[in-house]
Amino acid sequence: MHIRHKGFLISILLAIFFSTTGFSCTFFQPKAATQEATRPIELTLWGVFDEEGSFDSLIGAYRAQHPNVSVSYRKFRLEEYENEILQALAEDRGPDIISLPNTWVDRYGNKLLPMPPVMRIGFQVTKGQIKKVTESEIREVPGYTPRDVRTAFLDTVGEDVLRPVQGGEAIFALPFSVDTLALFYNKTLLRNTGVIIGPPKYWAVSDDDPEGPQKKALFQDFVSQVQSNRLTVIDPNTTQLVQSGAAFGAAKNIQRSADIVATLMMQNGAQMNGPDGVNFDYDKNEPRPLPINPGVDALRFYTDFASPVKQVYTWSEDMPDSLEAFAQGRTAMFFGYSYHAQQLQARAPQLKVGIVPIPQINPLRPAVAANYWVYGVSKKSRNSDYAWDFLRFSTQPENLKRYLSAAKRPTALKALIEGQKQDAELEPFASQLLFARSWYHGKNPASMEQAFQDMITDALSAKGASVDEERARLTTAMEKARQVIQNGW
């Protein structure tokens, strides 16, 4: 007994000695789990449109829980971005998190690591009530399930980021924000007409609408406003446009022209995505409300506004870029996204701009194009669990608010929509989120943009022909575009 007590006493004294002289680091190594929880982790995030400051608060909040993790953001110019990504991945040099347009998820699917069911993450934990001690530990953090994504995020998000895998489906990326196409208008030009009381709510008023005469009298429709000789001003001597009612109808000099036409198609009943791929016609399983192809009808309506032979002529291919024309006060209306509001503020701070939701064909069946970027984790990432955990953390409502507030972007989460509707700057975009839609842009999204521009240009060349001949030529142009998008030419 005496020897046993003596040995125990010696052990206690040795422990005290080592702990007070610094030798404990040498002789008593931390557990493997503690080492893993405290090892330095460096995550890199690449993107295009976000400024570095947009992530500062979000990164700071994450580091408060994981002080061993650093997250750095690198911004690229759009025209160089994809080449930089492909080259970096080929050379095994990052990034951990890649920002991509939502339409690129399929294209980059083989380069992305799906969100795992569980992530092993190190945490700093404070324990003790009287004498507080900070310890490091590894926890298993559950990832989102596909059901979580469908429940928490906008409906269009699930359609874009969930992809089939063996045994079900997986999450290949997550968005922080979803943008919607809205109508920007020059308050001064509309006020100076002396008639128009506000921006349009409808594209055109149907002759079958019992409230049609009243709506037209109040200039509540886009057609009536554009036709006003105080918004669209044409030089009688040269027939040149002096002032445009709206940047609408052409392709190359109108920003996001493909999204504007796609929105019109969707509002008009076009399916956009069918069982066989791209489809600008009605759903074959639904009764056809009209014998006319909704895509052709939308394309014809859009291009009328850039045709001198039409009463609604208000834009030409000789006009400057649509954003520039609006900034210069040369056009009364412009269609754009929330990021355009920031660009206009920087370019023309003196311009009095109003922003409202995009006009609808049928307010009971609203639709608008969604445009957004998603964040995925590279298969080459050496810290994929932490990369996915950062995205999981960032898309929690209380954390995502930090980013949205800094970036001034509409939310990707359903739970934050009502709060953003109270923000005057975001309300026009946020109020459309629940019916925002994206659609399959094909294997090569860049070719989709070109295909739509060619389709619009071909449609403009058909103006002046008979109605039947024009529709036939538009049908041909649209089918050509569909084939290009479908096959990724």
Secondary structure, DSSP 8 states (H G I E B T S, - for coil): -HHHHHHHHHHHHHHHHHHHHTTHHHHS---HHHHHHHS-EEEEEEESS--GGGGHHHHHHHHHH-TTEEEEEEE--HHHHHHHHHHHHHTT---SEEEEEGGGTTTTGGGEE---SEEEEEEEEEE-SSS-EEEEEEEEEE---HHHHHHHB-HHHHHHHEEEETTEEEE--EESB-EE-EEEEEHHHHHHTSS--S--SBS---TT-TTHHHHHHTT-BHHHHHH-TTTSEE-TTT--EEEBS-S-S-STTSTTHHHHHHHHHHHTT--EEETTEEE-S--TTS--SSSS-HHHHHHHHHHHTT-TTSTT----TTS--HHHHHHTTSBSEEEE-HHHHHHHHHH-TT--EEEEE--BS-TTS--EEEE-EEEEEETT-TTHHHHHHHHHHHTSHHHHHHHHHHHT--BSBGGGHHHHHTSTTTHHHHTTGGGEE-----S-HHHHHHHHHHHHHHHHHTTTS-HHHHHHHHHHHHHHHHHHHHHT-
